[in-house]
C-alpha cells in the first residue's frame, strides 16, 4: 500500500544524491540527462554489471560536459551504493532487463543497508524502477522494501518512448501515484530531467507497469500489423516509400508505421533504425518479452487478450532467429518477407539461422 503524502507546489527542492543502475541502451541516456542537469552540489553514482559499459559512460559524458565530472562517480558493486557514497542517496534508479534482475538488485541494496548498522529512519531513499517487468514481481519487491526498511520506498515507473525518447530526453513516465499532487517535488524534478511527460496511473503499486504493459502490447501488435501491411503493399507492386507517406496521413497511421517506419529512405533525417540495418532501437526480443508479460499479467487479472496468443506466437517465431531477435522491432518487415508457405500451408522461413 502506498503512503499518501501531499506536497505543496512551493515546497523547496533540495539538492540531491542520485544512484543509477543499468547503463544499457536506455539507461545510459537517462543517466546522461541526470548528469548534464546536476545542480552544483548534487552527486550521481552509476553502476552496470558490465564494467566496460560504466567506463564508456563515464568517458562519454565527461567529455561532453566536463564541468560536472567531479560530481560523477562509478561504483563497482551494489554494496558500494551504501559504503562508498558521500551521504545516503535520495534516489536510486534501476533500468535492467527482467524482474529477476530487479529482485537481485533490491535484495543486495537492502542487505547492504541493514548490514551497515546505520540508522536510516530519518532519511528517505526512494528506489525508482523504470524496467519493464511483471506486476507480481514488482509488488513483491515493493512489499519487501517496506517490510525490511519501512522508511524506504520502491516505485514502479516504467517509460515509453524507446531509445530515441531516452536519447532526446522526451520519455513518458508511468508510475503508481494517484495524481501529481501526491508526488514529492524532488521526484518530479528527477523524472523531468530524463523525460517530458509524467503520468500518475493510480494509487496501488503496479499501476504504472499496468499502463506500460497495456501500451507495449498495443505497440507489439501494431508493429506486427505494420510489417504485414508493408509486405502486402510490396506484393501489390506499390512504391513503399510513397505508401509509407500515404499511411502517415491516413487511418492506418501508428508509431510503428511513422515514428519507427521500417522502410528506408522515407524519413532519412530522423535516422531511424531502418537506415542502419535495424541496429539499435527497441530490439525484437524485448518486444517479445513485453508481449509475454502482457499476456501473462492479463491472465493474472482474469483477462483474455484476443490478439495476445497469436501475437506471442509470431514474436516467438521471429526470435528463433538470432539476427532478428537482436535487431530493432521494425525488422519484422524484413522477416515476414523471408517467410513462405509449403503446399500444405505451413509457414517456412527461408533464412532461418
N, C-alpha and C positions, 0 to 999 in steps of 0.2 A: 504494500500500500504506500502510495506516495505521500509525502508530508506537504500539507498545504501551507504555503508561506506567501504573503503578499508583499511585494517590493514596490515602493513608490518610485515614480519616474525620476525624482530628484535625488534618489539615493546615490551617494558618490561612488564612482567606480575606482576601487583602489588598485594599486599596482599588483601584478600577479606573477606567480611562478607556474609555468606550463611544463607538462611532460607529454611526449608524443611517441607512441609505439606502433611501428609498422610503416616503413618508408617505401612502399611499393608504388605501383602505377598511380594510384590515387593519393596515398598518404604523403608521398614526397612533395606534392604540390600543396596539399593542405598545410603541411608543416612549414613550407616555404612562405606561405602567406602570413602565418603567425610570426615567423622570424622577421619578415620585412616590416611588420607593423608593431613590433615590440616598443613599449614605452621605455624611456631611458633606464629605469631600474627593474624592468621585467627580466625574467630569465626563461630560457627554453632548453629543456633537456630532451634528447632524442635517442631512440634505440631501434634497431632492427635485428632479427635473428641472423641476417646475412651481414657480416661486418663490412663487406665491400659497399653495400647499399648505404650504410651510415657514413662511411668515409667519402663516398661520392657526393652524398647530400651536403655534407659539411663544406667540401671543396666548391661545389656549385654555388651555394647560396652566399658564402662569404666572399666569393669572387665578385658577385653581382652587387651585394650590399655589404661591403667590408666594415662599415661603421657600426654594425650590430654584432660583429664577430665575438666580442668579449662577453656577450650575453647568451651565447650558444655553447652548449657542452654535450658531447656524445657520452652515452653511458653504456658500459659493456654488458650489464646484467639487469634483471628485474630488481634485484636487491639494491642495486645502485640508486634506484629511484627513492630509496629510503635513507641509505647510508652516505651517498656521495652528492647530496644537494645542499645548497646553502641554507635552505629552510624548507619546511613542509610544503609540498606542492598544493596549489589550489585546484588545478585541473590536470587530469591525465587522459589524453585522447587515445583510443585504440582504433586501428584500421587494419584488420587482419582478415584472412580468407574465411575461416569457419568458426562455428561455435566452440569446438574443442580448443581452438587457439585462445579464444576469449576466456574460457574457463581456466586454462593453464596460466594465463597472464594474471588474472584477478586472484587466483589462488596463491600465486607466487608473491604478488604485492601484499595481500592480506597477511600471509605468513611472515613476510619481512617486517611489516609494520608491528605485528604482535611480538615478534622475536626481539625487536629493538628495545622493548620495555618502556618506551616513552609514552607520555600521556597525550593522547590525541583528542581528548574530549572537548577541547576549547577551539579546535580549528577544523573546518570542514574541507575535506578533499572530495571532489566530485570526479568520478570516472565516467567519461563520455564514450560510449561505444558506437562508432559510426560504421562498423562492419554490418554486413547483411547476413544474419544468422537466423536460426529457427526461434520462434517465440518461446517455446517451453524452456529452452536452454537459457535464454536471456532472463526470463522470470526467475529461474533457479539461481542464476548468478546475482541478480538483484536482491533476492531474499537472503542469500548467503552473506553479501556485504553488510546488509542491515543487521543481520544477526551477530556477525563477528565484530564489526566496528560500527555501532549504531549511529555515530555522528557522521559517517561517510555516506556517500550516495553513489548510485550506479544508474545511469540514464541510457536508454536506447535512443540513439539519434542518427539513424541511417541517412544516407544522402541520395539525391537524384541529380543527374547532370553529366555523369560519366567522366572520363578522363579530361575531356575538353572543358567541362564545367569546373573540375578541380584545378586545371591549369589556369583558367581565366578568373577563378575566384567567384564563380557565379552559381555555385551549388545551392540546392534547396535542402534544408534540414527538416526532417520529420521527427518529432520527439514526443515522449509521453509526458506532456504537460497540458492542463486543461485550457489555458489561454496565455496570452503574452504577459498579463499582469502577474501571473504566478511564477514567472521566470526571474531569477536574480539578474540585475543589470550586468554583472561581470560575465554571466553565462551568455547573455545576449550579445555582449561585446565580443566575446570569443568566437561565437558562431558566425558573426558578421565579418570577422577577419578572414574567414575561409569561404563564405558564401554570400548570396544575395537575398535568399528567402528563408524564413523560419516558419514552419507550420506546426503549432501545437496540435496534437491529434487526439488527446483525451487524457483523462485522469489516471487510468490504470496503466501500470508498466506493461510495455509491449505494444501499445497503440501506435507508436512510431514505426515499429517493424511491420505491424499490420498494414499500415498505409504503404510502406515501401514494397512489401511483397505483392500487394494488390496492383501497384503501379508497374512493377517489373514483370508480373505475369502478363499484363497488357502489352508491355514492350516486347516480350518474347514472342507472343502470338502475332502481333502486328509485324514484327521483323520477319517471321516465317512467311506470313502472307505477302509481304512486300517482295521477298525473294521469289516467291511463286508467281506473283503478278509480273515481275520483270521478265521471268523466263517465258511466261505466256506471251507477253508482248514481243519478245525475241522470236518465238516460234511463228508469230504472225508476220515477221519481217519488218516490224516497226523500228524506226530510229530511236534507240534507247535514250539518248540524250534529250531528244525532243519529248519523248514520253515522260521522262522524269520531270521536265519543266511543266508538262501538262498536269501531272499529278499534284505538283506544288500549288496549283491554283484550283484544284478540283476536289471532289468529295473523298477521294482516296488518300488525301494528304495525311501523313503521320510523321512522327520523329524519325522513324526508320527510313521513310522514303525521301525525306528532305534533309534534315539535320545530320543524318548518317547515310545519305544516299549511297547505294552500292555501285553506282555507275560512274566510272572515272570521266573527267572532262566536263561534268555538269557544273560543279562548284569548285574549281581548282583553287580559287582564292581562299577557301576555307580549310584547305589542307586536310581533307577527310581521310580516314583510313584506306578508302578505295584507291587513293592516289599513291599509296605506298604499299601495295600488295596486301592490304588489310593488316598491316603490322600496327601494334599499339591498340589504342581504343579499349572497348569493353569486350574481352575475349569470349568466345563461344562457350567454353566450358564453365565460365562464371554465369553466363546466361542460363545454361542448363541447370546449374546449381540453384538459381533463383526459381526456376520452374518447379524443380523438385521441392524446394522449401514451400512454395506457394500451394502446391497440390497437397503436400503432407499437412501443412498447417490448416488448410481448408477442411481436411478430414477431422482434424483436431477440433474444429468448430462445427462438425457435422454438416459441412457444406460441400456439395459436389460441384466441381468446375467442369462445365460441359466441354471445354476445349483443353482441359488440363492433361488428360491421359494421352490424347493424340499429339499435343504439343511436346509433352515429355518424351514420347516415343521418337519423334523426329529429331529432337535435340540429343537424345541418347545415340541414335544412329549417326548423327553428324560427328559426335565426339569419339566415335570409334576410330576416326582418322585424326591422328595427332596434328597433322598440318592444318586441319580445320579447327580443332579444339583450341589451339593456342593462338588463333588469329581473331581479329575483331568480328563481332557477330554478323556484320554485313557480308562476310564471306559465304554465308549460306546461299547467296545468289549464285556464286560460282559452283558451290557444292551441288545444288539442285540440278545444275546443268550437266553434272557428271553422272547423274542417275539415268537409268534406262529400265525398261521392263522386258522380261522374257516373254515367251509365247503364252505362258500361263498367268501373266500379270504380276509376277514377283519383281520387286524393285531390286536392281543391281547397281552397284557403284563401280563405274569403270576405272576409277583411280584410287580405290581403297588401298590404304597402306597398312 
